[in-house]
Amino acid sequence: MSFDAIRDLTAEARGRIYATLGSVQVLLVTLGLLNDSDAALWGGAVAALVGFGVAGANSMSTWRTWLYGVLGAAQPLLVAYSVFSDAQASAVAAVVSAALGLGVAAYKTPVI
């Protein structure tokens, strides 16, 4: 799948994806595959991936837009599964955001 296919998603198609996500969460909890808190974490992460994936595909700097969104959505998952502590996840997100943001700003700053 290319970014062109994602760019062509209509508002109706995106709405159906988001609407289906809630039903899938309920199904996974009902089947015992996830508990309520895990379903909320994963539902938020998937919604962010879809939303920021579409935003990234329509952005001039696709990978940065996508990465910022994924980074924010991944933080609660990484903390919930004890990959990072809350402080560590926040620090990693701050460093990555600053490094990418400052790097692009420095690159685009005109030289006098």
Secondary structure, 3 states (H helix, E strand, C coil): CCHHHHHCCCHHHHHHHHHHHHHHHHHHHHCCCCCHHHHHHHHHHHHHHHHHHHHHHCCCCHHHHHHHHHHHHHHHHHHHCCCCCHHHHHHHHHHHHHHHHHHHHHHHCCCC
